[in-house]
Amino acid sequence: MNKQQLDHFLRAAGRITGEKQFIIIGSQSLHGKYPDLPDDIVRSAEVDLIARRTPDRTEWLNVIGIDSPFHMSFGYYADPVDEKTATLPRGWKSRLVNLPPGDTEGVRGLCLDPHDLAIAKYVARRDKDKEFTRELARRGIVGLDRLLELLELTPISDEARTRIRSYIARDFDPGVQPNAMQ
């Protein structure tokens, strides 16, 4: 999904809910700091978001969710979520990044900082998350030291923290082959 498609999506979300501000918590939040990223890293078809002022309206976005006419027409869809969907480091809200202005009819997107996004992906650790975090590190979108700092602020067990430290280290190790990463 490119920035113009995200703008279109926000226009639709604003019309459906009457909201003027959404928190984008999935991979599309990279558009906050990097609106011109190539599609290959932000290729996800869904937009994970929360209506900021009236979170209960987030569910209204199912009308443009997966398999909806909107999805079938445009190839992308809403994935309404809540603040408990992702495990994020403490203080993540203070690090939200404004989506650069665009054709959104005044609807604003607040995006996760790329480091907060990466931590959430390390915690979730699905196959697609492994590839995503590896690419974030490879492209220099996230930094090793900052990830380790934020990991300490993440509400997870000590065992999970130790495991995630090793995942982060591998993502930043140029000698590790992508297929060898688990």
Buried (B, 14 or more C-beta within 10 A) or exposed (E): BBBEBBBBBBBBBBEBBEBBBBBBBBBBBBBBBBBEBEEEBBEBBBBBBBBBEEBEBBBBBBBBBEEBEBBEEBEBBBBBBBEEBBBBBEEBEEBBBEBBEBEBEEBBBBBBBBBBBBBBBBBBBEEEBBBBBBBBBBEEBBBEEBBBEBBEEBEBEEEBBEBBBEBBBBBBEEEEEEEEBE
